[in-house]
Amino acid sequence: MSARSAYSRTGMVTSPHALATQTGVDVLQAGGNAIEAAIATVATLSVTYPHFCGWGGDVLMLVANAQGTVQSISGIGQAAATLDGYQDTIPTRGPRSALTTAGAADALGQAFEISLNDWGGRRSWGELLAPSIALARDGFEITASERFWLNFRSGERAHMPDIFNAFSEQGKVPPLGSIRKQPQLVRTLETLAERGARDLYEGQLAKRIASGLTAAGSPLTVTDLGRTHAKVETPLAVDYRGGRLLAHPPPTQGLTTLQIMGVLERFDMSGIPQGGADHYHLLVEATKQAFMDRNSYLADPDFADVPVARLLSSSHLDSLASRIHMPHALPWPQPFQTGDTVYVGAVDAAGNAVSLLATVYYDWGSGVMVGDTGLVWHNRGASFSLNPQHPNCLAPGKRPFHTLNPGIYQQNGRTRMVYGTQGADGQPQTLAAVLTRLIDYGMDPLEALAQPRFLLGKTFSDARDSLKLEGDVPLVVRQQLEVRGHSISTVAAHSPLMGHPGAIVIDSDGMRGAHDPRSDGHAIGCA
């Protein structure tokens, strides 16, 4: 392909929106570190990509210092302490779907403290939020992604009137070139900038949020907000091609991505052509094996026994790999998880790195705008089960199973790659495709991200448990996969349903990065 990845020797940021990426690069070029750049970037995305992320959602981060020490920060909100009326169903939209607190602010706040105390950070919290405040106040051009998801949800106006009241113009999706301003959000961001991240949980802003949630009909209270704290932990790891892949511990599906890659480690990819039927078949079958474990075990480890060590053990991965038959596909009807997210990667001149995902779960989250705060509240609690025998069963104070899993790849104790993607159930699948193309096939990041991808299971527009392939997968490959027993359906090439991954690869001569051409963003390197 003619286009190439961004290149720099001194720092880089990737995100799904160009203004957000540039905000992070500006921080790096002013002497800021990767955490500071990531905070500024995701704060900007909370304004420019309100359909996918925001302060009313969750954030998961991996932060790696220049010496290679990695910490995971899990900003996952917990279920309300009082959960009356959820015996029969958990709504996916509306106030009753807003049943978990939002972990984003505390995750970013704790990352800021790591930057300040351990990474020599020099930027103030308020300085990092200032660009997002300016964009919310002065406006920016509405994104193609926002317009797509407003149009896609146009038939669901009755289920999320707040969203269409706030983001449409006289009931219509704004045309291309329209300027988006968010005056209510400005006041909220100014409060966060002045009073710090914990104000969302314990201060003036917490009281406004709790009042708005109660008025809407959510079970969340100001006490629930005050109990919200992100967890800083040691990430999980699995060996891959002479390096180590790192991911978040449960309740995230970081474990699932590591299992898929651990299974692929047991196959010789050098004899498997990239993008051929064998490549897709192996990726899909490894995904199926990992998803069966995921659906049986993944939950909040504070409430359920998640046998992480066994699930990542060599013997178990050997067993999963042995169940894959190259001539035949395993039949597949399994539960589907939806969701939308933004990925941010940042690397600074010193070699510090951040891999981050932020989310409101479904596009537009619960569909609830919280009082006069301008915040879209997420609906991550909709991923709980009501089966009392399931480890992810809903319970007061419990964190739900979480699809987010940003990643880092290290070799010889040094960070060599940061990566992640939007896409819920599709995240491990997309990451498997991207990682094999980057690591096994040595592709340029932009080339790897632009290649056709697959999605196993249901989608927003197709309820069949089929294997979705983008239209630019060659016909002969589709036919060969059908012969093996895959039920194939085709979606448009470069479909927005296939996620928006980003990646930065760090080599001895500098760093190269890209963001999915299916998104509104790209990577930008420091000059």
N, C-alpha and C positions, 0 to 999 in steps of 0.2 A: 504494500500500500504506500501511497506517496506521502501522506502525513506521518510525522514522527512524534515520539514522546517529547515532553519538555525535558530540558537538560540543565543541570546546574552543579557546581562544585561546592556551593556555600549554603544551600537550603532550598526547600521545596514544600509546597502545600498542594493537595488535591482535594476537591470537593465537587458536588454536583451543580454548583452555581458560580459563575465567573466572578461576580462581585464579592462573594464570600471567600473564594480562593485568594483574590487579590488582597482582601483585608488581612488574611493570615500572612501573606508574603510581606506586606507592609510592616507587620510586627517583626518578622525575622530580619528584614533589612534595616530596621531601627535598632537592632541588637537584642531583640527578644529571643526567647528559647521556644522549643517545639510545643511545650504545654501552653505557653502564652499565645502562640499562634493558633493552636487548636481551639482554645477558648474563644478568641476573637472570631474565628471562622464559624464555629457552630452557633455563637450568639447572632451572627449575621444571618445564618441560615434560618434561625428561628423567626426571622422577619421575612426573608425572601422565599422560603419554602415552608410556609405555615401548614400546608397540607400533609407534610411528612415529618416535621419535628417541631419542637418548641419547649418552653419552660414548663408546660403542662404535661410533659412526657418523661421518658427515661433516657439515660445515657450510660453506655458502657465504654470503658477506655482501657487500653493497654499503654502504659508509659514505660519506656526503656531509656535509662541514662546512657551516657557515652561509654561507660564501662560494661554495658550489657546486662545490668540488673533490671529485671522487668517486674512491674506490679500491675495487677488487674484492679480496676475500680468499677464496681458494679452498682450503678445508681438505679436500682429497681425499687419502685414504690410497692408498699405492702397493702394488703386488703384492709378495709375498714374494720374497726373493732366490733362493730355491731352490723350484722348482715341479715336483717329480717327480710323475708320475702324472696329468698333465692333458692327455695326448695325444689322448684320445678324447672326453672330455666335461668340462664344468664343472658341478658340481652346483649347484642353486639353494637347497638347504637342507643343513643339517648342517655338521660341522666343516670339510669340504673346500671348502665355499662361503665360509668365513671366510678368504679368501686375500689380502685387502688390509688394510692398517693403517687406523686410524681418525683422520681429520683434524680432528674437531670441537674437541678441546681446544686444539690449537695455533692453529686459526683464532680461537677466542675469546680465547686468550692474546695473540695478536698484536693483535687489536682492542683489548684492554685496554691494551696499551702505547700504541696510537694515542690512546686516550682520555686516558691519563695524561700523555703527552708533548706532544700537539698540541691536545687539546680541553679541557684544564684539569680533567680528572677528579679527583674527590676521594674516591670510595669505594674501599675496599680490595677486593682480589680475594675475600678471605674473607667480607666483608660481602655481596657480591653473590651468593655461593653459600649463605649462611646460610638464606634462606627454603626453598630446596630441601631442605636437610638436615633442617629441622624437619618438613617434610611427609613425607619418607621415614621419619623416626623416629616421628612422632605419628599419621600416617595422614591419609587424605582419602577422600572418597566416590568409589568406582570410577566411571569415566565410561561413558556410553552407547557411545562409540566403542570403548573397549576391549572391552566386552561383545560388541558387534557382531562384532569381528574374532576374538575367541575362539570365538564360535559359528560364524562363517564357516569357521574352520580346524579345527573339531571332528573332521572326518574325517581330519585329517592328524596326529593325535597321535603316531603312530609315527615321523614324520619330524622332530618337534621336541618330544621328551619333556621337555627342560629347561624349555620355556615353560609347558607344562601343569602340570609339577610346581611351578613357581614362582608361577603366576598363577591356577591354578584352586583350588577348595576341594573336596578329596576327589574329584578327578576331574571336578567339575562347574563350569560357569561361575558365578561368584558372582552372587547376585541383586542387583537394584537396591538401592541403599542400603548395600551392603557397604563396609566400611572397608578400604582397601588400605594396608598398611605394608610397607616394604622394608628390613629391618634390615641385610642384607649391603651394600646400596647406601649406607647411612649411613656405614659405615666408609670406603668408597671416596671419597665426597664430602668427608668430613672430611679425608682425606689430600690431596685436590686443593685444598681450601680452605687448608690449612696450608702446603703445600709448592709450590703453584703448578701451572699447566697442564703444564709440561714434566715433572712427576713421572710423568705417564702414559706418557712415552716414555723417560725416563732414570733414574728414581728407584725408590723402594720399590714404588710402584704398578706401574711398568713390569715389575718382576720378578714380581709377583703375577699380572699379566695374562698375561705370556709363559708362566708356569708353567701357568696355567689353559688357555690356548690349546693348548699342547703336549699336555697331558693329554687334551684333547678330541679331538685329531687334526688340528688346523690346522697349515699349514706355516709360520706366522708365528713369528718369534723375537724376543728382546729386542733384537737388532741391527737387525731390521727396524723395530721401534718407534722406535728412536733415530734412524733416518734420515728420519723423517716430519717434514715442515715445510710449513706452508701457504704459498701463494704470494700476495704482494701485488702487484697489477698495475693497469694502466690498463684500465678496462672498454671494451668495444665499444660503438658507438653507431650509430643510424640516425635520420634525420629523420622526424618524423611530425606533421602538422597544426600547423606553426609551432613545434614543440619538438623535443626529442631524447629517444629512448628508449635507456636504458643497460642493459647486461647483461654477464655474465661471458664471458671468452674461452674457447676450447676447453681441456679436453675437455668442457665443458658444452654443453648445447643452447641456451644464451643466444643463440648465433648463429642458431639455428632460429627462435626467437621474433622476433628482429629481422628475419629474412628475411620471415616472414609479414607483419609489420607494414609492412615496406618495400614489399611487393607491394600491400597494402591501401591504402597511401598513393597508389598510382597509380589508384585508383578514387574517384569522387565519391560519397561515402556519403550526401550530403544528399538524393539522390533515391532512396535505398534504405530502405524502411520497416524499423525495428528489429523483429527477431523474425519477419520475413517470410521467404518462401522464398528471395528474392534474397540476403538477409543471411546466412542459414545456408549457402547454396550457395557464396557468395563466400568465407566463412571456411573452409569445408571444402576448396575447391579451392586456396586459397592454402596451406593446411596441406600438402596433397599435394605441391605443388611444392617446398616447403621440406624436407619429409621425405625426398624423393628425394636432395637434396643431403646432408642429414644422414647418411643411411645409407651414402652413398658416401665421405664425407670425415672425419666427426668422430672425433677420437681425441686422444691426448696429443701436443701439438705438439713435445714433447721427443723423440718417437720417430717421428713421421710428419709429412709436409708437409700442413698444412691451409691451403688458399689463402683465408684469411679476407678479404683485401682484394678479391679477385676476386668472392667469393661475396656480399659486401655492396656491390659497385660498382653505380652507377646503371644501367650497361648490362646487368648480369646481372639485376638486379631488374626492369628493363624487359622482359627476355626472359621471365622467369618469369611476369610479369603477362600477357604477350601469349599465353601458352599456356592461359589460363583462358577457357573458353567458357561463357557464362551459360546457354545452353539445354541443355548436356549435361555430365554428370559424367565425370571421368576414372575408368576402372575402377581398383579399388584392392585388390590383395593385397600388403601390405608387412609387414615384421617388426614385432612388438609388444614394447614394453618396459613392464614392470609396475613398481610401486614406491609407497611411501608415505612421507610427509614432513609436516613442520609449517612453517607460515609465521609469521614474526614481523615486524611493522613497528613502528617507534618514531620519533617526532618530538618534539624538546624545544622549550622556549620560545625558544631562540636560533635555531632553524631548522636545527640539525643533524638528520640523518636516517639511519636504518638500515633496510635491507631484507634479510631473512635467511631462509634455508631450512636446516632440519636434517633428517637422514634416517638410517634404518637400512636403506634400500632397500625390500625387501618388508616388509609388515607382519610384525613380529617378527624382521626381519632373517634371519640364518642359522638362527635357532632355537636358537642356542648361548648358554647362560649361562656366562660365563667364570669358572671356578673358584669362589672364594668372594667375588668382587667385586660381585655383583649386577648386572653389566653384560650387556646383550644386545648381542652383536657383530653387525655388519652383514654383508650378503652382496653388496655393490656389485660385487665382482669377478666375479659371475655375469654381468655385462653385457659382459665381454670376448668376443671371437670367437676361435675356434680355426682359422679360415681364415688361413693364413700370408700370403695376398695382401691381407687386409683391414687397413686402417690401425689398427683397434682390436683387432688380434690380441694375445693374452696374451703378456707378456714380463716377466721379472724387473724389479722396480723401476718398472714402468710404471703410470700412473694410468689407470683405465678411463673410457670414455665415461660422462658423467654427465648425468642428466636435469634436475638442479636448475638453476633460473635465476631467482632473484629479480630484480626490476627497479626502476628509478627513471625517472621522467619529469621532464625539466627544460624550463623556458621562460626565455629571457633569462638563462641562467646560474644560475637558482635552482631548487631542488627544488620541484616542484609535486605530485608523487605518488610514493608507495612502494607496491609491489604484489608479489604472488607467490602461488603456489598449490601444494598437494599434488597428486600425480597422475601422475608419470612421463611416459609418452607423451602423456597428457592435458594436461600443463602448458602447452605452447605453444598448444594448442587452447583451453583455458580462458582463458588470458591474452588471446588474440585476441578472444574473446567479451566478456570483461570490459572490456578497454581500449577497444574500439569503443563500448561502452555508456557508459563514463565520459567519453571524449574526444569521440567523434563525436556521441553522442546526449545528452550532458550529464546523465546520470542521477545521482541520489543514490547514494552507494556501496552502501548496503544494498539498494536497489532493483536496482542492477546485478548484485550478487552473487546475489540471489534469483531472477533470471530463469532460465528453462529453458536447459539447455546441451546440447552434443553431445559425442560421443566417437567418433572414427574408428578402426576396427579392433577387435581382440579385447579382451575384458575377462576378469576372473577367472571369470565365470559364463557367458560366451558366446564360443565359439572362432571364430565367423564373422567374416570381414573386412567387417562391415557398418557402416553409420553408425548409432550408437546415439543416440536422441533421448529426452529425458525426457518422461514422460507428459503434462506440461502444455504441450508444444508443440502448437498447434492441429492438429486433424485435417486441415484444408484445407492447411496448410503441409506436413505429412508427405506428403500425396497429390501436391502440386506437386513436391516433391523426388523422389518416386518416378518421376514422369513424366520427369524430367531424367536418370534412370538411377541414382540413388542406391538402394542396397539398404538399406532401413530396418528396424531393429528398435527396439522401445520398451522402456525401463527405467522404473522407478517415478519419479514426480516427486520432486525433491529427493533423488536417490539418492546414497548415500555413495560410489559409484563415480565420481562426477563431480568429485572433488577438493574441497578446502576453501580457496578463495582468501580473501585479506584485502587491504584497501586503505585507505590514508589519503590524502585529497586536501587539499592546502594552498591556500587562497585568501587574498585580501587581508583578509578578515574573520575568518580563523581556519582551523581544520582540521576535516574531517568524515571519519569512518572507520567501518569495519564489518568483521566476519568472517562467512564464509559461514554462513547459517542451517542448513546441512547438518551443521555441526560443533557441538562443545560450547562454543564460545567466542564472543567478541564484542570489539569495540573499547571502550575506556574512555578518556575524556578527563580531564585534570587539572581540578580544581575551579578 
